[in-house]
Amino acid sequence: MPQTKPIFVAATRQHVGKTTVALAIMSGLRKRFRRVGFIKPVGQQHITVDDQKTGQQIRVDKDVEVLKEFFNLSHIDYSTMSPVIIPRGYTSKYIDGEMTSESQESAIRQAFATQNEQSDVVLVEGTGHVGVGSVVEMSNARAASLVGADVVLVANGGLGKAFDELEMNRQMFEREGVAVRGVVLNKVLHDKVDMVREKMGKLLRQRWGVPLLGVVPDLPFLGEASLRELEKHLGGELVAGGERARDLHYKLHDAFLVTTGLRRFLRRAFTDRLGVGSDRPLFIAHSTRDDLLLGYLAHWQRAGPRGSDWPGDWAGAFVLSTGASKSFPDPFAPAEDLELSTYLRRMANDTDAPVLITPMGPVDALEAIKGYTAKHNKDNFDRVRAAIEHYEPAIDFDLLLNEQSTGY
């Protein structure tokens, strides 16, 4: 069976697009190889899935589910895709000797060996930055060494800061004897793409002797959150708008807390913003502001989508907070302040306008939304498809594979 060395996708730090690059590389490899495996040796945020081989429920890293289900990787089992999970409390148990480095290494080696037998090439994804896992003696660099992989390093765009981060991470891989196959720069400003490609490409060749595999222009949509994701993030409930509203995406900088009266809200939110404002504003107010909700519902009825014209030219959403913000506690709030009235809930449903209720206070809800980082998940494959379509063409697969294997 023709094989190439496994490819380990690692990032210089958290939230730089490592999983997105892995998705694009998986898509490209599947066009060149018959069977492509996938393993995330060390995972932190995990979910429970049904393992098709044993029929039992097992824990896997959340990114494993996305890759397996989106690409329908039927030739491999969940049981070999996420060998080491580090949940809360794991570090303390490791320090106390309840887990050992030998057991971790054995689990990773066995999982990889199984996949390597079943696949023509195996894609491996790291966790966080290169040093993550060091406290339990299983850093990304160590994991890459265990499976004999070459590394693709992912960093956010630019020159100086990006190279500084890349160099720190490269040194840790070098200490473990792991070679860097190339670099992908992500979220590069559109007007800087050509300059960054030329300068960083030259720098990497001169300093490391490795290629710049890709320069990916920024795509803001990938950072937008769906109402489904915000509903979960805020611990809330979408009480109006229907199931289809959950798939609407919102730019997080378009979220704002409404503290004004109704007339000013209507003017600032709709009249003044007409033609220049967002077509997906995300309003936040306390649930006692019936007047603001009624104003929003009236505007939705006038400007929102009609019938099959979904989502139309305007599709704002309203987040109603039933609690008090941590900075402004209200221990004596009456019960009627903690829920939306039946009459207003019925009006929202009749209008079909997205209304999300959260137990958080208004300020806390705004901070939670602004601080949210959109991630890939199996409930939002539209984002996965958009990511692959944007990233895959930006990656040079000839340089990545470096003529090491025979593709299909």
N, C-alpha and C positions, 0 to 999 in steps of 0.2 A: 504494500500500500504506500503510494507516494506521500511523504510528509514534509512539513517544514517545522522549524522550531516554534514553540508556542510564543504568542505575542501577549505581553503583559502591558495593559494600559494603566498608567499611573498619573497622578496629578501632583502639582507642586503644593496645592492646598485645597481646602474644601470649597465646593461651589464654583469650580472653574469649567465644568462641562465634561468631566471624565466619562460619565455614563453615556452622555450624548455621543462622544467620540467613539466609545465602544460599540454603540448601536450602529453607527455609520461604518465602522470597520467590519462588524459582523455582516452587514448587508453586502459590502464589497467582497468579503471572503466567500460568501455563499454563491456569488456569481463566478467564482474561480475554483472552488473546491466542492466536491460532492457532499461531504459531511463535515460540518464545522461544530466543534464542541465549545462549551462555555463553562467556566468555573470562576467563582469568586471565593478565593481561599479563606479570607477572613471577613466576616460580616458583622455589622453592629445593629442596624435597624432591621429587624426581622419580622416575618409573618409566618403563619401556619398554612401549609398546603397539603394536599393529598398526594402521596407518592404512588405513582402508577405501578411501580414494581412490587411494593410490599402491601399497598392498600392502606397503609398507616399514615397518620398525620405527622409531619415533620416540620421543623423550623428551617427556613431558608432566608437569606438576605432578600430584601424587597426588590432589589434590582434583578436578582436571578429570575423571579417570576415574570418580570417585564420581558426579558430577553427570551426566555423559554416559550412563553405564550405568544408573543408577537411573531416570532420566527418559526413557531411550531417545531421546536427541536425535539422531535419524537424519538430520535435514535439514542438519546441520553435521558437518564432519570434524575429527578430532583435529588435523590440521595447522594449523587456524586457532584453536585453543583455548588454546594455551600458547606464544606466540611467543618469549618470552625466558626462558631457564632459567639460573639462577646456581648452578652446582655448586661444589664445593670447588676452589679454585685460580683461579676466574674473576676475582675481584677483583684478584689480582696481575697476571693477563694484561691486564686492562683498564687498570690503571695503567701497564703497560709499552707500551700502545698496540696490543695485538693485537686488541682490540675497540674499537669507537667508539660514541659516543652516537648518531651518525647511523644506524648499522646497527640499533641497538636500536629507535630511533624508527620506522624504516622497517618493521621486522618487525611492530611493534605496530599501526601504521596500516594496513598491508596486511591483517593478520589481522582487524582490526575491520571494515574496509571490506567484506571478503568476507562476514562474518557479518551485517553490517547490511543487505546486499542480500538475504540469505536469510531474514531474521527480521523480525518486527513490532516486537520490542523485544529489546535485548541486556542481559543481566545480567553485570556485571563484578565479579570478586572481587579484592581486594587481597591483600597478603602481610604478615603481622605488623602492626606499627604503621605509622603514616603515613610515617615517615621511612625505613623499611626500603628499601634499594636506593639511598639517596642517594650512597653511596660510588662507585657506577658511574653516577651521574647519572640514575637512573631510580627515584625514590621513588614511593610510591603516589600522592602528590599530582601528580607529573609525569605518571604513567601515566593518571590520571583526566582530566587536561587534554588529553592527546593524543587521547583518544576522545570528548571533549566530554560527559563524564558529569556528572550530579549525584551527590552522595554521601549514603549512609546510614551514619552513624557508629554503631558498636556499642561499648558500654562495660559493664562489670559494675556491678551495681546500687548504690544508695545515692544520696547527694546531693553532699556536699562533695567527696570524693575523685573521684567520677565526673565531676562538672562540671569540676574542675581538669584532669583528663586530656582531657576533650572539648575544652576551650578551647585547650590546647596543640596538639592535632591540627587543630582548625578553622583556626588561624592559618596553618598550613603549607598547607592547601588554599586559603585566601584568597590567599596569596602567588602561587599558580599560577592564580588566577582561577577556581577551582572552587567552585561553590555547594553548601552542605549542604542537602539536601532534608528531612532529619529525623534523629531519633535513636532507637535501640532500646536499652533498658536490659535487661541479661541477668542471670540468676542472682540475682534479687531475693528476699529472704526473704519467705515467704508472708504473714506478718503485717505486712509493710511495703509491700505492693504498692499499696494504695489511697493511702497517704500519699505514696509516691514518685511515683505517677502525677500526683497533684495538684500537689505542690511542684515537681518537675522540669518538668512541663508548663508551669507558670506561668513558671518561670525561663527556659526556652528561648524562650518567646514574647517575654518582656520583653527579654532580652539579644540574642538572635539573630534573632527573628522567624520561627522555624521550629517545626514541631510535634514533639511526642514521639510517635513512631509506634507504640511498643509497650513494655510492661513485662512481661517474661517471668519468671514465678516459677521458682525453682530446681527442677530435676528431677534428683535424685542419680543416677538410673539412667544418665544420659548420661555420667557420669564413671566408671562401673564398667568394668573391663577384662574381656574374655572370656579364657578359657584359651588360645584361639587366638592372641590378641594377646600374652599373657604368654609363651607358648611362643616366639614370635619375639623378643620383647623380651629374654628371658633367654638366648637362644641355646640353648634346650633342646629336649626331646623329650617329648611326652605318650606315655608308654609303656603306660598303662592308662587305661581309661575309655571307649574307643571314640570315633568321630568326633563323636558327638552331644555329648560332654563339652566339646569345644572351643568350643561356643557358650554354655556356662554363663558367667554374669557374676558378678564378685566385687567387693564394696566394698573398696577398697584399704586402708581403715583397719581392715578385719577380718583383715589379714595379720599374723601374729606369729611370732616366732622361738621355737622350743621349746628350752629349755635345761635343763629339769627332768628328773627321773626319770620312769619310766612311770606309777607310781601317782599322782604329782602331776599329770602331764599328763592322765591320764584324768579325774581329779577336776575340775581347772580347766577343761579343754577341753569336757567333756561334762556331768558331774554338776552343777557349780556354775553352769554357763551355761544349764542346761535352763530353758526358758521365758523367759529374759531375754537369752540370747546370740544370736549370729548363726546363721542357718540356712545360711550360706555361708562358714564360716571357711576361711582359707587358711593352713595350717600350713607352717612352713619348718624343716627340720632337716638335719643332715649325713647322708649316705647310710649311714654306719656305725651310725646309730641304728636298728637292726633292730627293737628293742623298741617304739619309738614308731610305726614304720610298721605293725607287727602290731596295736598298739592301735587305730590309725586304721582299719585294714581290718576289725577286729572290730566297731567301732562302725558303720562303713558297712554291714556285712552285717546289722546289727540295725536301723539307723535309715534306711538309704538307700532309694532308690526301688525299687519292685518292678514288673517287667514294663513295662506301658504307663504306669505312674505315674511318668513322668520329667519333671522332676527330683525330684518328691516334696517332702516338707516339709523334708528335710535333704539337703544336697548339698555337703559340705565337700570340699576338695581338698588334696593333700599335695605340697609342692615339696621334692624331695630334692637337696641340693647335693653334688656329688662333688669340688669343689675346696676350696681354703683361701682364706679372705677375705684381701684385700690387707693388712689391718692385722695379720693373724696368719698369716704365710706358713709353709708346711710343706714344705720342699724334699725331705724324706725319706719322703713318703707312699707306702706300698706300693700296688701295682697294684690289689689287691682293694678298697682304699678309694675307688677312682675309678669304680666301677660298682656297679649293683645286682645282687645275686646272682640267678642264674637261678631259684632256688626262690621268692624273694620276688616276682620279676617275674611268675612264673606265678600266684602267689597273688593278686596285684593284678589281673591279667587275669581270673581266675576270679570275683573279687568284683565286677568292673566298676567299681571305684572310681577316680576321677581321680588319677593319679600322674604328676607332671611332674619330669623330671630335668634339672638345669642344671649346666654345668661351673663356674658361679660358686661362690664360698664362701657360707656361710649369711648372714653379715652383709651382704655385697655384694648378694646376692639380695634381701634384705629392703629395702635402700636403693633398689635398682632398682625394686622393686614400688611402694614408697611414693612414689617420684619420677615414676612413669609418668603421662602424660597421655593419656587415651583419646581417639582420633581416629576420624573416620568413614573407613571403607574398604569396598571392594566385597565383602569377605567377611563383613560384618556389616550387612546391610541392615535387620535388625530394629531396630538402633539408629537408623538413618536414618529409618525409618518413625515410630518413637517420637518422635524429635526434631521431625519435621514436624507430627505430630498435636498436639504440645505447643506449638510456636512459632507456627504459622501463624494460629491463632485469636487470638493475642495481638497481631498486627500489623494496623494499620488501613490497608487497601489503598486506601481512598478518599482518605485523606490522602497516602499514598505517591504515588499517581498524580496527585493534585491536579487531576483533571479535564483532564489535558493531552492525552489520547488517547482514541480510540474503541476500546473493547474488544469482545470477541466473546462 
